[in-house]
Amino acid sequence: MKNLFATISRRERRALGVLLALVLVGHLLRAAAAAPGAPPIAAQLFDPASDGDPIAHRDSIRRQAKPLGPNERIDIDRAAAAELSRLPGIGPALASRIFADRMSRGAFGSITGLGRVHGLGPALLARLRPHLSFGGVPAEAQETTLPNTVDVNLATVADLVGLPGIGPARARAIVAFRESNGPFRQLDDLRRVPGFPASVVRQLATRLKVP
């Protein structure tokens, strides 16, 4: 090998070094593409077929980049993060945060419930309202059909899920605490339930009642 390098010019050695570096980078990128959670673009560089139908993938990318139509709505309780990023004022980072919140805490159920996501203030929520549905029901119609209040001592887990700040875990915690400790005497008793900060109790003030 030493004799081989001695017989080639400096320019040839440099070109060989660049070629070897490119081969090494290619192998590293292949390994990254095969790792769990790797960005789709990394896999596409080396194996376009690995992501399924290339035409379907192309159409999906085009749809994600396309602005919403005048009467088009996105079901925020069902849509993937990529679809959520099409909403006005929602970029990829905020779309991922909305999706992660829904996966961990359950469906939002309403504009009020959506407000639990950090970064969604009143002005942005008002801008989003005409473009949203919840479980297939347009935001405006959904809000008019919500019950005014839910009796916290009679509510089931299903009744509680989707209320402001309430996902499946907190809904189950309320019911379990009530079954173990008896009925709530006042709304502020919810602060005794593990995982219930005062801020969530305040959000529920207009949606829950304690007879």
Beta strands, then each sheet from edge to edge (+ up, - down):
strand 1: 74-75
strand 2: 132-134
strand 3: 137-138
strand 4: 150-151
strand 5: 208-209
sheet 1: 1+ 2+ 3-
sheet 2: 4+ 5+
end
